[in-house]
Amino acid sequence: MKKIQVFLAQGLGVGLIPFAPGTFGSVLGLGWFAALLATGSLFWFTVGAAACVGASVYLCGVAEREMGRTDPGPVVLDEICAMPICFFAWIGLSMQSTNRFPQVSEFFTGRALWLTLGVYAAFRFFDIAKPWPVEQSQALPRGWGITVDDVLAAGYVNIVCLAAWAVWKWMA
């Protein structure tokens, strides 16, 4: 059972890629984001994102104990779970202007695909740079430290998205 839990924490093996496992885990997180969007519901999107964070805290904690290391590189479930959180501001702004939950195609086609890739890049930046309090959160015990730093990095991405939207509206 522990091997299965570690495998899940490794993003179904994605974390075992020998270079940039967090980057590849974040790509898988874009797939998780698309799957949550496909529910067509803000409620289910939020429940799925929250459940993933809860699972990440538990499974990353198990992997940390089993692997005998703090925040082991192959553990990428935290990146996978944080990626949908990066898009909450964009989803909210979209719903405000359209009065409906956005579809997958609104993030993965045309010019929006470039914005999605920008959100992805911003997440990788904040996850690697670890501005306050992202780095400090890694001191939290067990799987909390592994997961919370990525959730906080996703929070920074949302701030950047809201700031970019405000500048765009101001310039329009």
N, C-alpha and C positions, 0 to 999 in steps of 0.2 A: 504494500500500500504506500509506503514512504517513497518508493521509486516512482510510482505514478504521480504522487504529489510533487516531487522534484521535477519530473518531466513537464508537468503543467506549469510550474514556476519558471521553467526554462522556455516557455512559450511553445510547447509541443516540439521542442528540439531546436527552435530557431536560435536560441541563446547559445547553442553549441557551435555556431558558425565562428571560426577562429579569429575573425577580425570584425570590429565594430558591432558586437552583438546587440547593444542598445539601439543602434541605428536600424538594424534589421527588425528588432522587436517593435520599434516604432512604426515600421512599414506594416507589420502585422496588425498594429493598433489602428492603422487607417482602415484595414479590412473590418476590424471590430466596430469602428465608427460607422462604416457603411452598413453593416448588419443591424446596428441599433437604429440608424436612420430608416432602414427598410421596414421597421415596425410601424412607421407612419404615425407615431404617437410620442408626444413629449413625455407623457407619463412613463411609457415602457422604455423610452430612451434613458430617462433618468434612473429608473429602477435597474435597468441593465448596467448602467455605468456605476451606480452605487454598489450593486452586487459584485461587480468585478473588483472594485476597490476592496470590499470586504474579503473576497476570496484571495486577493493579492496579499493582504496583510497576513492572512493565515498561511497560505502556501509559500510565500517568500520567507516567512519565519521558519517553516518546516525545512525548506531548502537550505537556509542559513545554518541551522543546527546539523542537518545531515551532511552538508559539505564542509562543515567545520571552519567556515570563513564568514566574516562580516560583509554583507552586500556583495556576494560573489558575482563576477562578471557575467556568467551564463544565465543568471536569473534576470529575465526580461519581462515577466508578467506585469511588473510595475509600469513599464513604458507602454505596454499594450493597453492597460486599463486607463492610463492618464490621457492617451491620445483623444478619445471622445470628449473628455472634459475640456480640452483645448478649444473646442468648437461651441461651447455653450453661449458665448457672447454673440457669435455669428448666427446661431440658430435663433436666439432671442431677437436680434435685429431683423432677421428674415421674417419671423413670425409677426413682428410689429408692423412690418410694411405689407405683408400679404394676408394676414389673419389666418394662416394655416401652417402646419408643420411642413418643413421643406423635404423635398424628395432627394434621393441619392444623387440623381443627375445634376442637381443644383450645386453640387460640390465637386463632381468628378468629370465635368465636361466643359468645353470651351474655356473662356477666360477664368471661370471659377476654379478650374483645375489648378491654374497657376497660383491662385490665392490659397487653395488647399495645400499646395506644396510650400507656400510661404509660411502657413501655420505650422506645418511639419518642421520646417527649418527653424522657426522661432522656438518650437518646443525643444528641438535638439540643442539649440544654443543655450537656453535657460537650464536644461538638464545638465549640460556639461559645465557651464560657467558657474552655476550654483550661487546666485546672488542671495543676500540675506532675505529670508530665513531658510532658504532651501538647503544650504549646506548644514546649518545648525540642526535641522530636523533629522538628519541622518543619525544623530545620537539617540534618537528614540529607540526603545527596546524592540527586539525581535523584528517581525515583519513590518512594524510601524515605520521604522526609520527608512527602510527600503522603499516603501510605498508613498509615504507622505511627501518625501522630497520631490517625487514626480508630480504629485497632485499640486504642490505649490508651484512647480515650474509651469504647469498647465494654467494656474491662476495668473502668472505673469503673461502668458500668451494671450489670455482673455483681456488683460489690461491693454496690451499692445493693439489688439484688434479693436477695442473700443476707442482708443486714442486715434488709430488710423481712420476709423469711421467718422469720428468727430472732425478731424482735419478735412476729410473728403467732403463732408456736409458743409463745413465752413467755407471751403473753396468753391463750392458749387453755386 
